Amino acid sequence: MLVAKNLELAGCYHQEPMSYPALLTWCEEQAELFGPYIADTGEYLEQAVSEGKKVVLEAQLGAMRDIDYGIFPYTSSSSTISAYGPIGAGIPGKSLDHVIGVLKAYSTCVGAGPFVAEHAMSDDWEEALRKAGGEYGAATGRPRRIGPFDAVASRYGLKCQNADKIALTKMDVLSSMKEIPVITGYKRDGVIVTDFDPMDELDSYTSVVEMLPGWKCDISGCRTYEELPENAKAYIRILEQLLNHEIQFISVGARRDQFLTKGAWL
């Protein structure tokens, strides 16, 4: 293998080839550095659960990128559903006490595939929201696709994840808007639907948008739910009605102290 990789290093990257002794020494140094942190994570977590400790599993990507329940073929190669969390963590068979569904206060999408929320508003609206929210790829810097909060897609995602609590993030990004759009349904050929299926027809739908009054003030300094302006609270209440779920957590900024709780904690 080293012979083949050295040909690649020299031919493609114009780098000096590596010697076996030098590579072995480097690997031994790395093993000494990381060795103490390598363990059977399944056994480690199993022990923690048996001792009554709280274990938090954090997922990457959302329901729409799940290999089974997502918008195939625009998906990940694995499951992004909460039920798969214990399996991926090495503790299959363990049940989840709570599932927190994390939703932005507006919609974003990375990559190709149907995205009904896109172009529900003007290009200028999308660009202003993209800049306010810093919605650019972390690695590539590529602009993310933007749209209003999509209650139809969000309900489907919450159902797939079996979420019993909701965290609503980036509320502060909407603060400059006089009116805030929310997608309440999808429309095609004059017929309005409120269910996400069938996925293979999503490209043929347009958004049904309801405009809600904005709050037009900076909420990043709020530290309790009660401090939020009335229109911000009204926005949250309407989302709760559309989702048929209570929103327990709200973020008004990127810092840890910009995280508000509403209702009971875990």
N, C-alpha and C positions, 0 to 999 in steps of 0.2 A: 504493500500500500504506500509506503514512504517513497518508493521509486516513482510511482505514478503521480503522487502529489508534488514531488520535486519537479517533475516535468511541467506540471501545471503552474507551479510557482515561478519557474524560470521563463516558460513560454508565454504565459498569459499575463503575469503580473510583474515580470522582470525583477524578481526577487531572488536573493541568494538561496540555494537549496539548503535544507536542514539535514544535519547528521543524526544518526540514530542515538549515539550517546548523549548529545545535547538535548534532544527531544525527551529522552528518558529522564534526564536530570530535571528538566522543567516539569514533567508530569509528577515526579516524586515530590518536588517542592509544592505543587498545587495540592497534592494529596495530603501533605502535612498541614497545609493551611485550612483546607475544607473538611478534612476527615472528621474532626470532632462534631461537625454539624450534620453528618450523614447518618441516617437511621431508618428503620422501618416505620414510616410515618403512620401507616395503618395501625400498627401495634401501639405507637405513641398516643394516637388519638383515641384508640379503644380504651387505653388505660385512663385517659383524661375523662372520658364519658363515664366510665365505671366509678370514678371518684366524685362524680357529680359536678365536674367543672363545665363551664360554658365553652362551647366550641363554635367559632364563627367561620363559616365558609363563604368566601366571596367569589362570585362568578364573573366571567368575562363575556362580553357580548350579551345580546338579549334574545328573546324568544324568536324574533324574526330571522335569526341566523342559525337556529337549531336545524340539524340535519333532517329531523323528522317533521317538526311542526313549523319550521320556518318557510321562507319563500324560496323553495328549491327552483333552480340550482344555485341561487345567490346566497348560499349558506356557508357555514363553517363545515368542517369534515367530521365534527363530533357533536355531542349533545350540549346545549347551553341551558337546558331546563333544570330547575331547582332539584327535582327528584333525582337527577344524576349526581348531585353534589356529593352525597355520601359514598357513591361508587367511585367517583374520581378521587376522593380523599383517602380511599383505602379502607373505608368502614361500611361496606355494603350491608344492607339490612337494617341500618340505623334509620330511624324516622327523624324528621325535622320538626322541632317544636314551633318554630316561626319561620315565615318567609317574608322578607321585606322586598317589595317591588319598588325599584328605583326608576322614577320617571322625570324627565326634564319638563319644565314648564312650557316647552315648545318642542317641535319634532326636528330630529336630525337624522341623517343617513350617510353612511360611508360606503362607497362602491356602487356598483350597478344594481339594477333590479327595480321592480315596481315600487313607487313611493308616491302614494296618492296625495299626500300633504304638499308635495312640491308644486310650485306654481299656483297654489291656492290664492296667493297674494302676488303683488307686483315684484319685479326683479329688484327694484330699489328697496322695498320692504325686506326682502330676503337678505340683501347685502348689508343693510343697516343692522339687522339682527345678528348676522354672521360676525360682523365686526364687534358688536357689543358683547357677544358671548365668546369671542375668541374661537370660533368654530372652524378650526383648520387642523388637518392631520398632524399628530404629534411628531411623527417621523418624516412624513413627506411634505408637510406644509400645504397640502392640497385642500382647497375649500370644501367643507362638508355641505351636503345638500340640506336645505332648510325648509321648514314649513311650520304652520301653526300646530298647537297641541291637537293630536288626533285621538279623539275618544274612542273611535271604532277600533283602531289598531291597538290602543292601550288596553281596552277591555279584553281583547283576545290574548294579549301578552300576559295580563294578570291571571286569566283563566288557565293558560298553559303552565304558568309558574306556581299556581295555587297560592298566590300571595295573600296573606292575611293582614299585612300592614303596608303602607305606602310612604315612601320618601319622595317629596317633590323638590327638585333641585333647580337652581338658576332662576329663581323668581325675580331676583334683582335685575336680570337682563331685560325684563319687560318694562322696567320702570319709566322709560322715556316715552312710552306709547300712550297716545290719547285714547285709542281703542285697541282692544286685543282680540284677534280672531281665534275661534275654537272650531274645530271640525266636529260636527255632530252626526254626520252621515255621509254616505257615498251615493252618487247619482249616475244613472245611465239610462238613456232612452226615456227620460221623464220619470223614471221609477227610483225612489229613494230607499236605500237599504241601510241597516244599522249593524249588520253582521259582517265579519271580516271575510268569510268564505264566499265564493270559491276563489282561491288564490290565483288560479291560472287566468282569471279574468280581470285582475286588478288594474291592468293597464288601460282598460276601457272605461274606468270610472273617473268621475271628477268629484271634487269635494263640495259638501254642503257646509257652509261657513256661517257661524253666528258671531256677531260682533258684541263684545262685552266692554263696558267702560274701564279705562285704565286708571291708574292712581297718580301718574305724573309727579312722582317725588321719589327721592332716594330712600330705599328701605334697607340698605346694607348695614345701617347702624342699629336696626331693631334686634333685640335680644330675647324677646318673648313674643308669642303669638298675639297677645293683646296689644302690643305696640304697632302692629301692622295697620296701615290705613284701611278704612272700611271697604273700599273697592278691591283691595288685595284679598281681604277675607272673603268678599263676595265671589271673587274669581275661584278661590279654593273651594268654597261651598258648591259652586256650579260644577266644578270638576268632580267633586265627590258624588253629586247626583248623577252625573253622566257615567261614572265608573261603578256606581253602586258600592263604593268602598270609602272608608274614612281615611283621610290623609293625616298621618300622625307626625310626620317630620317635614320641615321646610328649611331649605338652605337659601340664604340671602347674600351669599358670597363664598369665596373659595376657602376662607380660613375656618378652623375648627370652632371658633367662638361665634361664627355666623350660621349656626345651626339651631333652629327653633324646634321645640316639641309642642305637640298639640294632642291632648288626650293622654292615655296611659302609655307608659314606657314598657319595655319588654318584661 
